[in-house]
Amino acid sequence: MSKRAGGGKAGGQGTPATVAAANAGIEFTVHAYEPDPDAESYGEAAADALGVPYDRIFKTLLAEVDGRLTVGIVPVSGSLDLKALAAAAGGKKAAMAHPRDAERATGYVVGGISPLGQRRRLPTVIDASVSALATVYVSAGRRGLQIELVPADLVALTGATVAAIARG
């Protein structure tokens, strides 16, 4: 993989996510594709456009765990198990956050929410399946842009807990 120079800008495609990765000094690659505005699943559309298996592209979802916004990162091949997320985050009950709240808290739009470079650091849990992969893809901060990095770097940059939070 190649680290992008210039503050994480990849051909003028710098986002807070790519800047955060560059500033952390990690190796990463940015992958651009033409997003499908009519896609039912932004993650599956990204995987299809990039020719990447669904279990290697992870979606960033926001939930409220006991009233506190929490990030859950799971492969697009599955779905977020809210009960497992609540347990991993030390809470009792979780529900998906309202998209407007997710956008406000992260600074990104739905379909392009990155776990990196968010407006403020939120408690984050990444599905344990990430540990079996050499590299993973997550949103680079906008629809049509993915960042590929080593799972350990994703965990470190987000301060995440790793736990089994995906179903399917």
Backbone torsions as a table, in degrees:
resi	resn	phi	psi	omega
1	MET	NA	157.2	-178.5
2	SER	-120.6	130.7	175.3
3	LYS	-75.3	137.7	179.0
4	ARG	-87.0	134.5	179.2
5	ALA	-88.1	178.8	175.9
6	GLY	71.2	44.6	176.9
7	GLY	69.3	24.4	177.2
8	GLY	87.1	5.7	-179.0
9	LYS	-79.4	126.2	178.9
10	ALA	-112.2	95.5	-179.3
11	GLY	60.8	39.9	179.2
12	GLY	79.5	13.8	-176.9
13	GLN	-105.6	26.4	-179.4
14	GLY	-63.7	137.3	176.8
15	THR	-132.7	167.8	175.1
16	PRO	-54.8	-32.3	179.3
17	ALA	-67.3	-46.8	-178.8
18	THR	-71.1	-33.4	176.3
19	VAL	-65.4	-42.8	178.5
20	ALA	-61.1	-42.2	179.7
21	ALA	-66.1	-43.7	179.4
22	ALA	-64.4	-43.5	-179.7
23	ASN	-64.5	-27.6	178.4
24	ALA	-78.8	-10.2	177.7
25	GLY	73.6	23.4	-179.3
26	ILE	-92.4	162.2	174.5
27	GLU	-83.6	132.9	176.7
28	PHE	-156.9	162.6	175.5
29	THR	-130.5	136.9	177.0
30	VAL	-98.7	133.9	179.5
31	HIS	-121.6	120.5	177.8
32	ALA	-100.8	149.4	176.2
33	TYR	-152.6	165.3	178.4
34	GLU	-84.6	111.9	-177.7
35	PRO	-71.2	147.2	177.1
36	ASP	-95.7	109.2	-176.4
37	PRO	-65.8	-17.6	-179.3
38	ASP	-98.5	5.1	-176.8
39	ALA	-64.2	137.8	175.8
40	GLU	-74.6	-31.3	179.3
41	SER	-128.7	112.1	179.3
42	TYR	-60.9	-37.8	-179.1
43	GLY	-66.3	-45.7	178.4
44	GLU	-65.4	-37.7	177.5
45	ALA	-63.4	-39.6	177.2
46	ALA	-63.9	-45.5	179.6
47	ALA	-60.1	-45.2	179.6
48	ASP	-62.8	-44.6	-178.2
49	ALA	-64.8	-34.8	-177.3
50	LEU	-94.4	-7.8	-178.9
51	GLY	69.1	35.7	-176.9
52	VAL	-111.8	137.7	177.6
53	PRO	-59.0	145.4	-177.5
54	TYR	-58.1	-27.5	-178.0
55	ASP	-80.3	-3.4	177.8
56	ARG	-102.1	-13.5	176.3
57	ILE	-102.8	125.0	-176.9
58	PHE	-107.6	136.9	178.1
59	LYS	-98.3	147.0	-178.9
60	THR	-104.2	114.8	-176.8
61	LEU	-118.9	147.0	177.3
62	LEU	-113.7	135.4	178.2
63	ALA	-132.3	161.9	172.0
64	GLU	-101.9	118.3	176.1
65	VAL	-105.8	113.1	-176.4
66	ASP	49.9	39.8	176.8
67	GLY	84.8	-0.7	-178.8
68	ARG	-110.1	128.9	178.6
69	LEU	-61.1	133.1	-178.2
70	THR	-138.9	141.1	180.0
71	VAL	-95.0	131.6	172.7
72	GLY	-117.9	127.8	-177.9
73	ILE	-118.2	115.9	-175.8
74	VAL	-133.9	157.2	177.3
75	PRO	-63.6	147.8	178.8
76	VAL	-67.7	-13.0	177.4
77	SER	-74.0	-11.3	-177.9
78	GLY	-131.0	-165.9	177.4
79	SER	-131.9	164.3	-178.7
80	LEU	-80.2	126.4	174.8
81	ASP	-88.4	103.0	-174.4
82	LEU	-62.4	-36.5	179.3
83	LYS	-65.3	-41.8	178.7
84	ALA	-67.4	-38.1	177.5
85	LEU	-62.7	-45.9	179.7
86	ALA	-57.9	-46.1	-179.6
87	ALA	-62.7	-44.3	-178.5
88	ALA	-65.6	-29.7	-179.3
89	ALA	-90.4	3.5	177.9
90	GLY	79.9	21.9	-179.4
91	GLY	-115.7	-176.8	-178.5
92	LYS	-108.2	-37.4	-172.8
93	LYS	-135.5	138.8	177.8
94	ALA	-133.1	146.8	174.6
95	ALA	-143.0	149.5	178.8
96	MET	-60.7	140.1	178.4
97	ALA	-75.0	153.2	174.4
98	HIS	-66.2	136.5	-178.7
99	PRO	-52.1	-38.4	179.6
100	ARG	-62.6	-40.4	178.5
101	ASP	-66.6	-38.7	178.5
102	ALA	-63.4	-44.1	180.0
103	GLU	-65.8	-42.1	-179.2
104	ARG	-63.7	-43.1	-176.4
105	ALA	-72.1	-35.0	-174.4
106	THR	-95.2	-27.0	-174.7
107	GLY	85.8	6.7	-179.6
108	TYR	-118.3	160.9	176.0
109	VAL	-91.5	150.2	177.3
110	VAL	-55.6	136.6	-175.4
111	GLY	94.0	-12.2	178.8
112	GLY	-137.7	18.5	-179.7
113	ILE	-73.6	121.8	178.2
114	SER	-100.8	147.8	173.5
115	PRO	-75.7	-11.5	-177.3
116	LEU	-103.0	144.1	173.4
117	GLY	67.5	28.7	178.6
118	GLN	-70.2	157.3	-177.9
119	ARG	-53.9	-42.1	174.5
120	ARG	-141.8	149.0	-178.1
121	ARG	-74.0	125.2	178.7
122	LEU	-110.6	154.3	174.0
123	PRO	-55.6	135.0	-174.0
124	THR	-132.1	138.2	175.7
125	VAL	-128.9	128.8	178.1
126	ILE	-110.1	137.4	-180.0
127	ASP	-59.6	141.2	-176.7
128	ALA	-60.9	-20.9	179.5
129	SER	-62.2	-18.3	179.6
130	VAL	-60.4	-30.9	-175.1
131	SER	-66.5	-20.6	-177.9
132	ALA	-87.6	-2.3	-173.1
133	LEU	-107.3	146.2	177.3
134	ALA	-73.2	-43.2	175.2
135	THR	-141.8	157.2	176.7
136	VAL	-133.1	161.8	177.1
137	TYR	-114.7	136.8	171.3
138	VAL	-135.7	164.0	178.5
139	SER	-58.3	139.6	176.9
140	ALA	-93.9	10.8	173.0
141	GLY	112.9	2.1	171.6
142	ARG	-161.2	156.4	177.9
143	ARG	-60.3	135.2	179.9
144	GLY	92.7	9.0	-178.0
145	LEU	-143.9	122.8	178.2
146	GLN	-121.6	149.7	175.4
147	ILE	-116.3	131.2	179.3
148	GLU	-104.6	129.3	-179.0
149	LEU	-152.1	168.8	178.1
150	VAL	-73.4	136.9	-178.9
151	PRO	-52.2	-40.7	-179.3
152	ALA	-60.7	-35.6	177.6
153	ASP	-69.8	-38.6	176.5
154	LEU	-61.0	-44.8	179.4
155	VAL	-62.7	-46.2	-178.0
156	ALA	-65.0	-44.8	-176.8
157	LEU	-67.8	-28.3	-179.2
158	THR	-97.0	-10.5	-175.8
159	GLY	65.0	30.8	-171.2
160	ALA	-78.6	157.1	165.9
161	THR	-94.4	143.0	176.1
162	VAL	-106.7	124.7	-178.1
163	ALA	-155.8	160.3	178.1
164	ALA	-75.3	99.2	-177.5
165	ILE	-122.9	5.6	-178.7
166	ALA	-104.0	148.2	171.6
167	ARG	-115.9	150.2	173.8
168	GLY	86.2	NA	NA
